[in-house]
Amino acid sequence: MLSDDAIAQLEANCAREPIQIPGAIQPHGFLIAFVERDGVVRHVSGNLSTFLAVTPENLIGQSVAVLRGELGASLKDAAEQLLAAADGPMHAGSINLLGASGLRERFELLLHRRGDLIIAELEPAAAPSQAQFASMYPVVNAFVSRIQAAQTVDAICATAAEEVKRLTGYGRVVTYSFDADGHGYVNAEVIDEGYESFLGLRFPASDIPTQARALYLSNRIRVIHDADYVPSPIVPAHDPDTSLPLDMSLCGLRSVSPVHLQYMRNMGTLASMSVSIIVEGRLWGLISCHHATPKPVSMHTRSACDVLGRMLSLQVEAKEANSDALRRLELRNIMVRMLSAMSDRDRLGIGLTRSYQPILEFARAGGAAVVYGADCDMAGATPAREVVVDIARWLFERGEREVFHTDSFPRIAPEFAASADVASGLLAISISERHPNYVMWFRPEVQRTVNWAGRPEKNADDLGRLSPRTSFTLWEEILRERSLAWQRAEIDAAAEMRTTVLSVVLRRAEELAELALELGRLNKELEAFSYSVSHDLRAPLRHIAGYAELLSEMEGDKLADRSARYLEHINEAAQFAGLLVDGLLTFSQMGRSALTMREVDVDALVQQVIRELAPDTQGRNIEWVIGELPNMYGDGSFLHLALRNLLSNAIKYTRTRQQARIEIGSSATDFEQVMYVKDNGVGFDPRFVGKLFGVFQRLHRMEDFEGTGIGLANVRRIVERHGGRVWAESEEGMSATFYLALPNAETAQALAKDETLPN
C-alpha cells in the first residue's frame, strides 16, 4: 500500500498527463487535419490507407483539393460552415468515397476547428442516415414527455438511462452525479442480466483526473469501441512548422490513456460511451455506458444520445434551479423574521437567539450562537459557552472575515473534536473586522455508511504510473465527524445576512457614537462645573478651618466645654470638606490636562511613593513584597497619582492587621502590561465590585476607615485616559487585589494613529 504522500504525487502526475495530445487515434476511423487558410494537409492518421486509396505520404503537404470528388467538396463546404458556426465538433453528414477496396463506401464526417486547422474525422457509416434521422424525432419526443413528468432529478436520470440503453444496446447504462468533493454517485441504472449493479455506489474523484473533466466539458460525448484496440499514430507526430503535436481535445477518435483502458478491463468492460451532463457550465455528472464485448456505436446513435444528454442537462438544471429558488425564498422569509426580532432587542445576540426557532431553521442547524464583544448568546444544541468563544477566536485568528463553512469541522480543527456530536458542521459569518464577533450555526455529526464501487485504494504500476483498482465490488466506509453538507443557497443567504447584520451593527455603533459624543459634552460641562465649584470652595473652607483653629487657640480657655466641642467639630468638618474638594478638583483636572507619554520606571515610582507614605506606616508592621516591575508607557505624573492612591488604600485597609502584607507585581501580554497591588486587609464584598471605582463610592463605614471615596475613581480615570483598564478582586475579610493594565508602547502608538485616546 502506498503512503498518502506517494498517492498524492501519483495523482498529481496523472493529472498532468497530456491526454489531449496522445499522438494517436482509435482505429475504427481515420483523421485528416488541414490548414483552414490554404487547405494544405498537415496531419493524417497512419491508418489512412486502410480506408482510402491514398497513403499518408501522398497526402501530407498537399492541398486538400487533391481529394477529388465528394470528400473534397464536403470538406470545402463544411469548412465554410465552420467559419460561421461555433468551434465545437459538427456532424457534416455522410459521404460516399472510393475505399481502399476499390469500391465506393459510405463514411460519416465529423469536423471541428482547432487553431488554424480544420480537423476531419471519418468513420464507416453503419446504416442509411435518412432512416436514422427519421427515427430520432419520436425518440426525442417520447423522452421529453417522460422527463417533464418526472418529479425528481433521480427520476429524470432513470428515464435518460432507460432511453440511452434502448438506443445503444449497451449491457449497463448508469447515470451519476458529482458531489462537492468530485466523487461520483450512481443515482440511476439499467443493466442486462449478468452485469454487476453499481446503483447507489460511489466512484472516487481520482477515477476522473482534472484534465479529463475539462475535456468532458468541451466534448460532450466520448466513445471507446474496443478497449483492446491498437492505436493508429498521427503522422507526422509534430507540426513541421511549429514543432507542436496535434491538439485533439475535441476529437471523437482521440486515443485514451492506457491507464483508463486497464481501468475498463478491470471493470469487465471492453466498450464504453460517456455523455456529459453539464449544468450551469459545470460538469454535473455523466451518462456512462458499458459493454462486456467490443461494441461500435453509429454516429447517428451518438448524435441521438448527445441530444438526450443535452435535454437531460437542461431538465436537471431546471429542477435544481427551481429547488434552489424555493429554498432561497424560504431563507429570505426566515431572514425577515430574524431581522424583525433584532430590531425589537437592544442586544444583537438576544435579538437573534431569543426566538431561537428562526435562526435554527435558517441553516437547518442543530444550534446557533452569537459572539459579540463580551456577550455570547446561544440557542439549541451547541458546544459549551467557553468552546464557542474559543471557536470565534480561532476563526478570527485564521482571518475568516466573511463566511466560513465546513461539514467536517473537527478534521479542520482537531482541537474542537470533543464537540463533534453537536458541531461537526460549522457555518459562520463575521460581523466585525476588528473583533472576534461571529454568528455561528452548528450541525451535529451524522455518521453514515458510504458504499464505494470497490475500495478506493491506489497503487503504482511498473512504470511508476497510478494503477487502477482491480475490484469494483461493494466496499463500505463509515464516515464520522461529518455533518450534512451546507447548501449553496444557505451559504449565499448567510453572506447576505452578514451584510444586513453589519448594517444593523453599524447603525447601532453610530447611535452609540452619538450618545458617547453627547455624554462627553455633558461630562465636560460637569467637569467644568466641578472644577469651578471645587476651586471656589477651597478658599472659604480653608478660611473656616483656619478661623476655627485660631478661635480655638485664642479663646479656648474662655469657651465653655460645649462651645469648644462645637468649634472642634467645625474644624474637623471644614478640613474633611477641604479634602473632598481637593479630591474633586484633582478629578476634574484630569480631563483638562494633556498627557505627556513616555517610558516610566515603575519600580522607581513605587519606591518613591512608599517613601512619601512613610509617615502613614510609622509604627506599623508592614511586609512589602515587590516583584520585578517593568517600565510602563504613560504619563509619569498621572501614574504617580494612581499608584499613590492604590498603595495608600492598601496601607489603610490593612490597618487592623498585626502583620500587614502588601504585594506589588506585574505581568504582560503582547498588547498590554498589567500591574497589581495585593494586600491582606479587610477586602470588600465582591458583589459590589462594580461600584468600587465610582465617584464618592464607599464600601466601608466612615467610622471604620476614613476617606472621601474619590481615590479609586481617580485611578480609573487616569488608566482609562491611557487607553487601559482597571479591575479588582477580593475575598471579603481576607484580601483585596487591584489591577491596572496599560497598552504597551507599540499598542498605544498604534491606537494613537487610529483614534484619539479617550478623555
Disulfide bonds with the S-S distance in Angstrom:
none
